[in-house]
Amino acid sequence: MEDKYNQLHIERYSKQLANLLCDRHFATYDTLNGPQLLGFTPIKQVNLFVIKELLLKWHQEMANLRSPYFDYEHEDVKEALLNFMNVLSRKILMKRNALEPLLQKAIYDTFLVVLAPVTTFEEKFLRIQEEITLPKLQENLKYIAIDKPLFAGFVDTLSSSSRDREYILSRFQLYVKANQGKRTPLSELVQQFSSLLPISEQEVTGQPAPVVAATPIPKPTPPAPTREREIVSPIHTAQREASAPIAPAARPAYRPQEDEDTEEEAPKNARPTLNDNFRKAPAASLADSHSNQKIESLKNSISINQRFSFINELFNGDNMTYYHTIKALDEYNDPEAAKRHVTQDLASKYDWSKKQEHVNKLLRLIDRKFA
């Protein structure tokens, strides 16, 4: 069972919290090492997801280093590479620009563990595996802290022959539905995050906060007069005129459209009528104004989902190439030069002939930066 959640607000919150945590750390340190990463936040799941994402990016980069001139399948080469990676894994050292996007995604993914466990299982257990095996599924459990018994209990039900992704995912959906009691309440996770940066359950789920009706305070009963008498106050002329019913204004005769420009100018202090308000042009929608709003930089204005889309569709999953490209585009002072770099240099280098939709989104972001 997947809970409803406000994806946009969680993305925005993840970005704000990642920025806040990095501000605190990098105000004192220039880099972040492995031991610091293990305890970077008090929420263990966030730290584990940062490490998992870091290792995933690292393995992708190592795969890109394979040269066609050497035998990478030779046992000596495999052993040397394994020793090299083991040594390197103990020498983690990151600057802010490398850590912050990983941290932002880890915060977002931590919310999904509680809100959408099926989505989490698909991404963290199935999607990253070239070949699904039971040992690999069990290996991924070490990066799960929240609801680990739920995920571990399901993996234990699988046999070594269970290798079909769709079959495993459909079985996990049924397993989650039958084991709702093993899931962590959203309120518990929200409380942990609120200690770092305030957030409410209503903001996460997109549901309005419950309105608590105020209990009316009873008015005291006025004391009865000692002797009742009829009191008649004199009504002055001004009061009579003010209380007199106002006759309805005569409806103006219909005038053709071409006469509208010759309307008499309304008095300066006259309040607009209801028809006047409806006659005004409708304001631009929130989506329209947001899509045309000026941005300060491409790097800080691309959402998590948009960033993953660019990385996968335009840069073939190469995370570092994406960040270097966006950084280079941010350094342009001329919008036309930046767009030529996209449509000519980058488009030919990465063969974007069939990626026009994503290229147009990148060009629109450049336009907004120089608006």
C-alpha positions in Angstrom: 0.0 0.0 0.0 1.5 3.3 -1.1 0.5 6.5 0.9 -0.3 9.7 -0.8 2.4 12.4 -0.5 3.3 15.8 -1.8 6.3 15.1 -4.0 7.0 18.8 -4.7 7.0 19.8 -1.1 9.3 16.8 -0.1 11.7 17.8 -2.8 11.7 21.4 -1.7 12.2 20.4 1.9 15.0 17.9 1.0 16.8 20.7 -0.8 16.5 23.1 2.1 17.6 20.6 4.7 20.6 19.5 2.6 21.6 23.1 2.2 21.2 23.8 5.9 23.2 20.7 7.0 26.0 21.5 4.5 26.1 25.1 5.8 26.7 23.9 9.3 29.4 21.4 8.4 31.3 23.3 5.8 31.4 26.4 7.9 34.0 24.6 10.0 35.5 22.0 7.6 36.5 22.2 3.9 35.8 18.5 3.3 33.9 15.5 4.6 35.6 12.2 5.3 34.2 8.6 5.8 33.8 8.7 9.6 32.1 12.1 9.5 29.7 10.8 6.8 28.6 7.8 8.9 27.3 10.2 11.6 26.5 13.2 9.4 22.9 13.4 10.5 21.1 11.9 13.5 18.8 10.0 11.1 20.8 6.8 10.3 18.8 6.1 7.1 19.8 9.3 5.5 23.5 8.6 6.2 23.2 5.0 4.7 21.5 6.2 1.6 24.2 8.8 1.0 26.8 6.0 1.2 24.8 3.8 -1.1 24.4 6.5 -3.7 28.1 7.4 -3.4 29.1 3.7 -4.0 26.7 3.5 -6.9 28.1 6.5 -8.6 31.6 5.3 -7.9 31.0 1.9 -9.5 29.5 3.6 -12.6 32.6 5.7 -12.9 34.9 2.7 -12.5 33.0 0.9 -15.3 33.6 3.9 -17.5 37.4 3.7 -16.9 37.6 0.2 -18.6 39.9 0.4 -21.6 39.5 -1.7 -24.7 43.2 -2.4 -24.7 43.5 -4.5 -21.6 42.0 -7.7 -20.2 39.8 -6.6 -17.3 38.5 -10.2 -16.9 41.9 -11.6 -16.0 42.1 -12.9 -12.4 45.1 -10.8 -11.5 43.5 -7.6 -12.8 40.3 -8.4 -10.9 42.2 -8.9 -7.7 44.2 -5.7 -8.2 41.0 -3.7 -8.9 39.3 -5.2 -5.8 42.3 -4.3 -3.6 42.3 -0.8 -5.1 38.6 -0.3 -4.5 38.9 -1.6 -0.9 41.7 0.9 -0.1 39.9 3.8 -1.8 36.6 3.0 0.0 38.4 3.8 3.3 39.6 7.2 2.0 36.3 9.0 1.3 36.8 12.7 1.0 34.2 15.0 -0.4 33.7 18.7 -0.9 30.3 20.4 -0.6 29.5 20.4 -4.3 29.9 16.6 -4.4 28.0 15.9 -1.1 25.0 18.2 -1.3 23.2 16.5 -4.3 23.7 13.0 -2.7 22.4 14.3 0.6 19.4 15.9 -1.0 18.4 12.6 -2.7 19.1 10.6 0.5 16.6 12.8 2.5 14.0 12.5 -0.2 14.5 8.7 -0.4 14.2 8.4 3.4 10.7 9.8 3.2 9.8 7.3 0.5 10.8 4.3 2.7 7.9 5.2 4.9 5.5 6.6 2.3 6.2 4.3 -0.6 8.0 1.1 0.4 7.2 -0.6 -3.0 8.9 2.3 -4.8 11.9 2.0 -2.4 12.2 -1.7 -3.0 12.1 -1.3 -6.8 14.8 1.4 -6.8 17.1 0.2 -4.0 16.9 -3.6 -4.6 15.8 -4.3 -8.2 16.6 -1.4 -10.5 20.3 -1.2 -9.7 21.0 -4.9 -10.3 22.1 -6.1 -13.7 21.3 -9.6 -12.6 19.0 -10.4 -9.7 20.3 -12.9 -7.2 19.3 -13.7 -3.6 22.8 -12.8 -2.2 22.7 -9.4 -4.0 19.2 -8.7 -2.6 20.4 -9.6 0.9 23.5 -7.4 0.4 21.2 -4.4 -0.1 19.6 -4.9 3.3 22.7 -3.4 5.0 21.7 0.0 3.6 18.2 -0.2 5.1 17.6 1.1 8.7 13.9 2.1 8.7 11.5 -0.8 8.5 14.4 -3.3 7.9 12.3 -6.2 9.3 9.7 -5.5 6.6 12.3 -5.7 3.8 14.3 -8.5 5.3 11.2 -10.6 6.0 10.2 -10.4 2.4 13.7 -11.3 1.1 13.6 -14.4 3.3 10.5 -15.6 1.5 12.3 -15.7 -1.9 14.1 -18.7 -3.3 17.4 -18.7 -5.2 15.3 -19.2 -8.4 13.3 -16.0 -8.0 14.9 -13.7 -10.6 12.0 -12.1 -12.5 11.7 -8.4 -11.6 8.0 -8.0 -12.2 7.2 -11.2 -10.3 9.3 -10.2 -7.3 7.8 -6.7 -7.2 4.2 -7.9 -7.4 4.9 -10.3 -4.5 6.4 -7.5 -2.5 3.3 -5.4 -3.0 1.1 -8.2 -1.6 3.6 -8.7 1.3 3.5 -5.0 2.3 -0.3 -5.0 2.2 -0.4 -8.0 4.5 2.2 -6.6 6.9 1.0 -3.0 7.5 1.8 -3.3 11.2 5.5 -3.5 10.5 5.7 -0.1 8.8 7.0 2.9 10.7 4.3 5.6 11.3 4.8 8.8 9.3 4.5 10.8 12.5 7.6 9.2 13.9 9.7 10.1 10.9 8.3 13.6 10.7 9.3 14.1 14.4 12.9 13.1 13.6 13.2 15.5 10.7 11.5 18.3 12.5 14.3 18.3 15.0 16.6 19.4 12.1 14.2 21.6 10.1 10.5 21.9 11.0 8.0 20.0 8.8 4.5 18.7 9.4 2.6 15.6 8.4 0.1 17.8 6.5 3.0 19.2 4.4 4.3 15.8 3.6 0.9 14.3 2.6 -0.5 17.4 1.0 -3.6 17.2 3.3 -5.0 20.3 4.9 -4.4 20.6 8.6 -7.5 19.7 10.7 -9.5 22.7 11.8 -10.3 22.6 15.5 -13.5 24.6 16.2 -13.2 27.0 19.0 -15.6 26.5 21.9 -17.8 29.6 22.1 -17.6 31.5 25.4 -21.2 31.9 26.8 -22.2 35.5 27.2 -23.2 36.5 30.8 -26.9 37.1 31.2 -27.5 40.7 31.9 -29.2 41.5 35.3 -32.9 42.2 35.1 -33.9 45.9 35.7 -35.6 46.7 39.0 -38.5 48.3 37.1 -39.1 47.7 33.4 -40.2 50.6 31.4 -40.4 51.4 27.7 -37.5 53.6 26.5 -38.0 55.3 23.2 -35.0 57.2 21.8 -35.7 60.1 19.5 -34.8 59.4 15.9 -33.1 62.4 14.2 -33.5 63.2 10.6 -30.0 61.9 9.6 -30.8 58.6 11.2 -34.1 58.3 9.4 -32.4 59.0 6.1 -29.6 56.4 6.8 -32.1 53.7 7.7 -34.5 54.4 4.9 -34.6 51.6 2.2 -32.6 52.5 -0.9 -34.4 52.1 -4.1 -32.7 49.8 -6.6 -30.7 51.6 -9.3 -32.2 51.5 -12.8 -30.6 48.9 -15.0 -28.7 50.7 -17.8 -29.9 50.2 -21.3 -27.9 47.8 -23.5 -25.2 49.5 -25.5 -23.4 48.0 -28.5 -19.8 46.8 -28.0 -18.3 49.7 -29.9 -19.7 52.2 -27.4 -17.8 50.7 -24.4 -14.8 52.9 -25.0 -17.0 56.0 -24.4 -18.0 55.1 -20.9 -18.0 58.0 -18.4 -15.0 58.0 -16.1 -15.9 56.7 -12.7 -15.3 58.9 -9.7 -11.8 58.4 -8.2 -13.1 57.2 -4.9 -15.9 54.9 -6.2 -15.5 51.3 -5.2 -15.4 48.8 -8.1 -18.5 46.8 -8.7 -18.7 43.1 -9.1 -19.0 43.4 -12.8 -15.9 45.7 -12.8 -13.9 43.0 -11.1 -14.9 40.3 -13.5 -14.2 42.6 -16.5 -10.5 42.6 -15.5 -8.1 40.3 -17.4 -7.5 37.1 -15.5 -4.1 36.9 -13.7 -1.5 34.4 -14.9 -1.7 31.0 -13.3 0.9 30.0 -10.7 2.4 27.4 -13.1 2.8 30.0 -15.9 4.4 32.6 -13.6 6.7 29.9 -12.1 7.8 28.6 -15.5 8.8 32.1 -16.6 10.3 33.3 -13.4 14.0 34.4 -13.5 16.4 32.0 -11.8 19.9 32.8 -10.5 21.6 29.6 -11.5 20.9 26.4 -13.3 22.5 24.2 -10.7 20.2 25.4 -7.8 17.0 25.6 -9.9 16.9 22.1 -11.4 14.7 19.8 -9.3 15.7 16.3 -8.2 13.5 14.6 -10.8 14.6 17.0 -13.6 18.2 16.4 -12.7 17.8 12.6 -12.8 16.0 13.0 -16.1 18.8 15.1 -17.6 21.5 12.7 -16.3 19.8 9.6 -17.7 18.5 11.0 -21.0 21.1 13.5 -22.0 24.3 12.2 -20.4 23.8 8.4 -20.5 23.7 8.2 -16.7 27.1 9.9 -16.3 26.6 12.0 -13.1 30.0 13.9 -13.3 29.6 14.9 -16.9 26.2 16.4 -16.0 27.5 18.5 -13.1 30.5 19.7 -15.2 28.2 20.7 -18.0 25.7 22.6 -15.8 28.6 24.3 -14.1 30.0 25.4 -17.5 26.6 26.7 -18.6 26.2 28.7 -15.4 29.5 30.5 -16.2 28.3 31.8 -19.5 27.5 35.6 -19.7 25.8 35.5 -23.0 22.6 33.4 -23.4 23.0 32.9 -27.1 26.5 31.5 -26.6 25.2 29.2 -23.9 22.4 27.9 -26.1 24.8 27.4 -29.1 27.0 25.3 -26.8 23.9 23.1 -26.1 22.5 22.9 -29.6 25.8 22.5 -31.4 28.6 21.2 -29.3 26.8 19.1 -26.7 24.0 17.9 -29.1 26.5 16.5 -31.6 28.8 15.1 -28.9 26.1 13.1 -27.2 23.8 12.6 -30.2 20.7 14.5 -28.9 18.9 14.2 -32.2 16.1 12.2 -30.6 16.2 14.0 -27.2 14.6 17.3 -28.3 12.1 17.4 -25.5 14.8 17.3 -22.8 17.0 19.7 -24.8 14.2 22.2 -25.0 13.7 22.0 -21.2 17.4 22.8 -20.7 17.2 25.7 -23.2 14.2 27.1 -21.3 16.1 27.1 -18.1 18.9 29.0 -19.8 16.3 31.6 -21.0 15.0 32.0 -17.5 18.6 32.5 -16.2 19.1 35.4 -18.5 15.6 36.8 -18.4 
